[in-house]
Amino acid sequence: RRVHGGSGTRNPNLPLILASASLDASVKLWNAEDGRCVYSLSEHTDSVYSVAFSPTGEFLATGSYDRCLYVWSVKDGTLVRSYRGGGAIFEVSWNSTGDKIAASCSNNSICLLDMRS
């Protein structure tokens, strides 16, 4: 689980949102203040192992055993970008400026997604 926004975070003026990933292929965004599910993100077809908010809190990257890396808008839950890796994706991470995402794959490769292109 990852949290973005709210007091004590890098984005104190954003709402406090929690992201959860599951072995049932679901990703959910939760309002951490009242426990309400804000969005259920359902493009993945296999277990989701990693979620990461962009540094600005605008996007959420998700990586799954289905070999897909998805980037979602936190504001409205829409799918913004997608990438299919060479193996299951076990970890996703943003760079400090939020314009690139790295993903580690089960086939011993690392992919880099450039959000500027």
Disulfide bonds with the S-S distance in Angstrom:
none
